[in-house]
Amino acid sequence: MPVRKPKHDVCPFCANNQNAIDYKDAATLRRFVSSYAKIMPRRRSGVCAWHQRKLATAIKRARVTGLMPFVVNQ
């Protein structure tokens, strides 16, 4: 079984000193959603745990308000 090397990237939100994640900024939130409109995991997106929780909440709020889709039909 191949051994996965851990990514040591810096969280993009921590790098920019961005504490608040706005649910109305759909363009930023789309970067962290897959093509099937699923929230990407931390290991793939490179976001720290604190910002991942804030990001998930913002994506869910954007979905409820209609700014982002719940599912994508393909």
KAKA-V953222 format. One line per field, one symbol per residue. burial: # if it has 16 or more other ideal C-beta (glycine too) atoms within 10 Angstrom, else .. Layout:
BEGIN
burial->???
END
This chain:
BEGIN
burial->..........###.......#.#....##..##.....##.#..###...##.##..##.###....#......
END
